[in-house]
Amino acid sequence: MNKIERQQHIKRIIQAQRIGTQEEIKKHLQAEGVLVTQATLSRDLRELGLLKLRDELGKLYYSLAEPMTTPFSPDVRFYILSVNRAGFMLVLHTNLGEADVLANLIDNDGIEDILGTIAGADTLLIICRNEAIARQYEQDLAASL
C-alpha cells in the first residue's frame, strides 16, 4: 500500500470516530490490514496536518484540519431518497427502477472500501469493508439529502 492510500485510511478512521492516541490509530489500521511503523504513522499524521481538539469532557482527540472529500461521484446523490445503516452495510432507497442505475454508478466509482452492491427495484445494499467506513459513508450520503 502506498502512502496516499494509507493516509486515506487514516483520514477515514479519524472521521469515523474520536481517537486520541497514535496507538489507537495504529490498531485501527491493523484491523483494516494496514501495517505501519510508529515512525511512519507519526510522519503521516504530521503530513496530514491533523489537529488535536478537546471534547466536552476535556479528552483530546485527532481531527482533520480540512474536511475529507466524498469518494462518491456527484451523480450518485441524485438517485438517493434515504440512507440507513446496519452494521457494515448501507441500505439506500431510490425511486422505482433506479437502484440498479445507482449500483452501477457506485461500482464504477471503484471505491476501495466498498466490497460490493446488490440492487433491487428501489433498494440498494452496499457492503462496506467495516462498520466505521459504513458509518462515515452513511453520514456523507445523508448530509446531501
C-alpha positions as CSV (number, residue, x, y, z in Angstrom):
1,M,0.0,0.0,0.0
2,N,1.3,3.4,-0.9
3,K,1.5,6.5,1.3
4,I,-1.6,8.2,-0.3
5,E,-3.8,5.1,0.2
6,R,-2.5,4.7,3.8
7,Q,-3.2,8.4,4.6
8,Q,-6.7,8.0,3.1
9,H,-7.3,5.1,5.6
10,I,-6.1,7.3,8.4
11,K,-8.5,10.1,7.3
12,R,-11.5,7.8,7.3
13,I,-10.6,6.4,10.7
14,I,-10.2,9.9,12.2
15,Q,-13.5,11.0,10.7
16,A,-15.4,7.9,11.8
17,Q,-14.7,8.2,15.5
18,R,-12.8,10.2,18.1
19,I,-9.4,8.8,18.5
20,G,-6.9,10.3,21.0
21,T,-3.7,8.4,20.5
22,Q,-1.4,7.2,17.7
23,E,-1.6,3.7,19.2
24,E,-5.4,3.7,18.7
25,I,-4.9,4.8,15.1
26,K,-2.3,2.1,14.6
27,K,-4.7,-0.6,16.0
28,H,-7.5,0.6,13.7
29,L,-5.1,0.4,10.7
30,Q,-4.0,-3.1,11.7
31,A,-7.7,-4.2,11.9
32,E,-8.0,-3.0,8.2
33,G,-4.9,-5.0,7.3
34,V,-2.6,-1.9,7.1
35,L,0.7,-2.5,8.9
36,V,2.6,0.6,9.7
37,T,5.6,1.5,12.0
38,Q,5.3,4.2,14.6
39,A,7.7,6.4,12.8
40,T,5.7,6.2,9.5
41,L,2.4,6.8,11.3
42,S,3.9,9.8,13.1
43,R,5.1,11.2,9.8
44,D,1.7,10.5,8.1
45,L,-0.1,12.4,10.9
46,R,2.2,15.4,10.6
47,E,1.8,15.4,6.8
48,L,-2.0,15.2,7.1
49,G,-1.9,18.2,9.4
50,L,-4.1,16.6,12.0
51,L,-5.3,18.8,14.8
52,K,-5.7,17.8,18.5
53,L,-9.0,19.0,19.8
54,R,-10.6,18.7,23.2
55,D,-14.2,17.3,23.6
56,E,-16.8,18.5,26.0
57,L,-15.3,16.2,28.7
58,G,-11.8,17.5,28.2
59,K,-10.5,14.4,26.4
60,L,-8.1,15.1,23.4
61,Y,-8.8,13.6,20.0
62,Y,-7.4,13.9,16.5
63,S,-9.3,15.9,13.9
64,L,-8.7,16.7,10.2
65,A,-7.8,20.3,9.5
66,E,-9.9,20.2,6.4
67,P,-13.0,18.0,5.6
68,M,-12.4,14.9,3.6
69,T,-13.9,14.9,0.2
70,T,-16.5,12.3,-0.7
71,P,-15.5,9.2,-2.6
72,F,-18.8,9.2,-4.4
73,S,-19.4,10.8,-7.8
74,P,-21.8,13.7,-7.8
75,D,-24.3,11.7,-9.9
76,V,-24.8,9.2,-7.0
77,R,-26.6,11.7,-4.8
78,F,-29.2,12.4,-7.4
79,Y,-30.8,9.0,-7.0
80,I,-30.8,8.6,-3.2
81,L,-34.0,9.1,-1.3
82,S,-32.9,7.7,2.1
83,V,-29.8,6.1,3.7
84,N,-29.8,3.7,6.6
85,R,-27.0,1.6,8.1
86,A,-27.0,-1.9,9.6
87,G,-23.5,-2.6,10.9
88,F,-21.1,-2.6,8.0
89,M,-23.9,-2.4,5.4
90,L,-25.8,0.6,3.9
91,V,-29.3,0.4,2.6
92,L,-30.2,3.1,0.1
93,H,-33.7,3.7,-1.2
94,T,-34.4,5.2,-4.7
95,N,-37.3,5.7,-6.9
96,L,-38.7,2.6,-8.6
97,G,-36.3,1.2,-11.2
98,E,-33.3,3.4,-10.2
99,A,-31.5,1.1,-7.7
100,D,-29.6,-0.8,-10.4
101,V,-28.5,2.5,-12.0
102,L,-27.2,3.7,-8.6
103,A,-25.4,0.4,-8.1
104,N,-23.6,0.8,-11.5
105,L,-22.6,4.3,-10.6
106,I,-21.2,3.3,-7.2
107,D,-19.5,0.2,-8.7
108,N,-17.9,2.4,-11.4
109,D,-16.5,4.8,-8.8
110,G,-14.2,2.0,-7.8
111,I,-14.2,2.8,-4.1
112,E,-11.8,0.5,-2.4
113,D,-13.8,0.2,0.9
114,I,-17.0,-0.9,-0.8
115,L,-16.8,-4.6,-1.3
116,G,-19.9,-4.9,-3.4
117,T,-23.5,-3.8,-4.1
118,I,-26.8,-5.7,-4.6
119,A,-29.7,-3.9,-6.3
120,G,-33.4,-4.5,-6.3
121,A,-36.0,-2.3,-7.9
122,D,-35.9,0.6,-5.4
123,T,-33.4,-0.6,-2.8
124,L,-29.6,-0.9,-2.9
125,L,-27.5,-2.8,-0.4
126,I,-23.9,-1.6,-0.2
127,I,-21.5,-3.9,1.7
128,C,-18.6,-1.9,3.2
129,R,-15.3,-3.1,4.5
130,N,-16.2,-2.4,8.1
131,E,-18.6,-0.6,10.3
132,A,-16.5,2.6,10.7
133,I,-16.4,3.1,7.0
134,A,-20.2,2.4,6.7
135,R,-20.8,5.0,9.4
136,Q,-18.7,7.6,7.5
137,Y,-20.4,6.9,4.2
138,E,-23.8,7.0,5.9
139,Q,-23.1,10.5,7.3
140,D,-21.6,11.6,3.9
141,L,-24.6,10.5,1.9
142,A,-27.2,11.6,4.4
143,A,-25.7,15.1,4.5
144,S,-26.7,15.6,0.9
145,L,-30.3,14.6,1.2
